[in-house]
């Protein structure tokens, strides 16, 4: 099989962490990147999975839970109009 070389710049910490995960899964980092690129070419889509919510999302979730605990929750909404009305108020 012919191969091409792809040179990319990446944060060394990201590379090391990715390498560890690849090793744990029994793959080379090259094999994982190859599979990702094949998937991109085949499906013309990119998908990411985030296991840990961002600090902003964590804050929003905490805030919404506190609001709900204090009776300030909104919804459920049964149509877009009622949701938009709630957002504007």
C-alpha positions as CSV (number, residue, x, y, z in Angstrom):
1,X,0.0,0.0,0.0
2,X,1.3,3.4,-0.9
3,X,1.5,5.9,1.9
4,X,1.8,9.7,2.1
5,X,3.4,11.6,4.9
6,X,1.3,14.2,6.7
7,X,3.1,16.7,8.9
8,X,0.9,18.5,11.4
9,X,1.7,20.8,14.3
10,X,0.1,19.7,17.6
11,X,0.5,20.6,21.2
12,X,3.0,18.1,22.7
13,X,0.7,17.5,25.7
14,X,-2.2,16.6,23.5
15,X,0.0,14.2,21.4
16,X,1.2,12.5,24.5
17,X,-2.2,12.1,26.0
18,X,-3.6,10.8,22.7
19,X,-0.7,8.4,22.4
20,X,-1.4,7.0,25.8
21,X,-5.1,6.4,24.9
22,X,-4.1,4.8,21.6
23,X,-1.7,2.5,23.4
24,X,-4.4,1.6,26.0
25,X,-6.8,0.7,23.1
26,X,-4.1,-1.3,21.3
27,X,-3.7,1.0,18.3
28,X,-1.0,3.2,17.0
29,X,-1.7,6.9,16.9
30,X,-1.1,6.7,13.1
31,X,-3.8,4.0,12.8
32,X,-6.3,6.1,14.7
33,X,-5.5,9.2,12.6
34,X,-5.8,7.2,9.4
35,X,-9.2,5.8,10.5
36,X,-10.4,9.3,11.4
37,X,-9.3,10.7,8.0
38,X,-11.0,7.8,6.2
39,X,-14.2,8.4,8.1
40,X,-14.0,12.1,7.2
41,X,-13.5,11.3,3.5
42,X,-16.3,8.6,3.5
43,X,-19.0,10.4,5.5
44,X,-18.0,14.0,5.0
45,X,-18.7,14.6,8.7
46,X,-16.7,15.2,11.8
47,X,-17.9,14.2,15.2
48,X,-16.4,14.7,18.6
49,X,-17.3,13.2,21.9
50,X,-16.8,15.3,25.0
51,X,-16.8,13.3,28.2
52,X,-16.2,16.2,30.6
53,X,-18.5,19.2,30.4
54,X,-16.8,22.6,30.0
55,X,-16.6,24.9,33.1
56,X,-19.2,27.1,31.4
57,X,-21.6,24.2,31.0
58,X,-21.0,23.0,34.5
59,X,-21.8,26.5,35.8
60,X,-25.0,26.6,33.7
61,X,-26.2,23.2,34.9
62,X,-25.5,24.2,38.5
63,X,-27.3,27.4,38.1
64,X,-30.3,25.7,36.5
65,X,-30.5,23.2,39.3
66,X,-30.4,25.9,41.9
67,X,-33.2,27.8,40.0
68,X,-35.3,24.7,39.9
69,X,-34.7,24.0,43.6
70,X,-36.0,27.5,44.3
71,X,-39.0,27.1,42.1
72,X,-37.6,29.3,39.3
73,X,-37.5,26.6,36.6
74,X,-39.1,27.2,33.2
75,X,-40.9,24.8,30.8
76,X,-41.8,22.3,29.7
77,X,-42.5,24.0,26.4
78,X,-45.0,22.5,24.0
79,X,-44.2,24.8,21.1
80,X,-41.5,27.2,19.9
81,X,-43.7,30.3,20.6
82,X,-44.0,29.6,24.3
83,X,-40.2,28.9,24.6
84,X,-39.4,32.2,22.8
85,X,-41.8,34.1,24.9
86,X,-40.1,32.7,28.1
87,X,-36.7,33.7,26.7
88,X,-37.8,37.2,26.1
89,X,-39.3,37.7,29.6
